[in-house]
Amino acid sequence: MEQFSSEQTRAVVSNSAWRVFLQDAAWLGLSSETRCSVLGDVSEPLYESWMKSADVFFTRDQLDRIVLVHAIRERLEKLFGCANASAEWLVAAHPKKDAVFGGRTPLEHVVQEGMIGLYHILTRLEKMMDDITTALANWDEEDDSDELHWTREKDSAARPRLLH
């Protein structure tokens, strides 16, 4: 994210980043209050002026946050496949014994922790993706009890088929 250090670069990417943020925030079901918090405790009047303006200029911190929100949205989409399930995960309280969220929802965590909260969510989602990938990769190796292994050519006639 070092590329956002230059004021000139930020001027070039801010408007596109704003559009991406609005799309991601809508997909994630973020309220305007949460959006302001995620962007670094932006005031409601400033947020509203950005909504009306065709020209936005972000700080490096704000662009970094937008990149994190976009990465979170991508991971949620890969994990859950739809906005509804992703939004449910974001507002689901985690157990109090959870070392990161400690009884809070991921969105509450972001509101309280700021950018580090965004990193925590991204890290958690990446761990979930790794766990699922590992489980799926080991599935065939560990489970030989499945009676629906269709490995021989003569078994292919008995395979279930999709109806079109």
C-alpha positions, 0 to 999 in steps of 0.5 A: 500500500506504499503506492498511496504515499504520493499526493499525486497518486492519491488524487488519481485513485481517490474517485475510483476508490470511492466508487469501489468503497460504495459498491463494497459497503452496499454489498456488505450492508454497511450503514452510513454510520459504519461506513464513516467509522470504517473510513477513519471516523469521518464525520457524517457531514463530510461523508454526505458531501462526498456522496454529493460530490463528483470529486473526492480526495482521500488520505493514505490512511483512508485509501488503505482502509478502502483496500482492506474493505475490498479485500474483506469483501472478496474473501467473504464472497469466496467463502460464502458466495453471497452478500446475505451470508456475508452480512450475517457473518459480519453481524454475528457475535463471536464467543467471549473466549474468542481472542480477537472478537471477544464476544463482539461482532466483526463490525463492532470490532472494526468500529472499536479497533479501527484499521487494526480491526480491519486487519483482524477480520481479513486475517480471520477470513484468510485463516478460514479459507486456508482451513476449508482448502486444507479440509477439502484437499485432505477429504479424498485422502482420509475418507475411503468409506464413500460408497459413491466412488465411480472410478470404473467405466462400467459404473458411469451408467449408474452415476447420478446425472443432472437433469436439464 
